[in-house]
């Protein structure tokens, strides 16, 4: 199959649909936990395990899938992971007991972790080198779009049908992704075999170490605050539930825009884009509690927050690919693992801070984490980057 630009962008769209389907399947049931708990006879707390196990499975699956499939054609791997997404959602939709539902969510974690380790590294191979960042931004836009769609779609499912419909929707998206990838993707031969030692070797690369540390701190900061943004808006900012839904929609739409704006900024300077994003993330989290009584200011900060977060994962991913040009697959695998663990840790620590000191303190805690991530980037990442450039010129 000839790789013309047109075919390339069609393939990018097919990968993007897969990324959208996996992330939507991860997020969509979150708003349906009460219904799931009641129907399957478990508590809300126990039902929440279906969110935790997906993240943990994704953290493990990213490096495992990367190593296990490194010799296979990338098209085959992506189609296979999309098929696992379909299987996971079908099993979840038919689950009669909670353990079966948990098994389905583990399968989803495998699809999620594997897809995010493989998918973004595939995008640059489908288009010209000058379009690589733009192509990757289209694939990662699946995160932002899924975040936007999952909230209103979950509310619609809860109001009009059974929770099982959420998983039927996820399975349908997976089927569409499989078909599109079979039709649109050319053969994408594996460029190299990834051995387990390549994963640990990353920690001997200064730029890779910095990238993973910055990603861990920024993801933990994001989810320490974002996990509790709804109660912040409703209880602290005194915004009605209906307007809270609008506010979250605004945040999500801003994230989509931010994803593409960041793609253009990264083409100019990756370090500057990341440092700016980290500082703005910290400022937004810190200022929200101080301006909670001003609804217009809260909405403005949500827009800024959404714009920044929409692009930071793409920027961090771009840093990791640049840090590991000979081992990009291993770098992305560890990047996904780091993000999933940081997400869980950030949410957990945020919950502890909220319980002990309140939501306002939690947002300030998130701001501190974001500042620490930015400091690591500036104080350790920039010298490492300069050292690599100097070494390349010697």
PyMOL commands that set and color helices and strands:
alter all, ss='L'
color gray80, all
select helices_A, chain A and resi 5-40+44-47+49-68+74-94+98-126+129-160+164-184+196-204+206-226+229-236+241-268+270-290+295-323+328-357+359-393
alter helices_A, ss='H'
color red, helices_A
deselect
rebuild
show_as cartoon
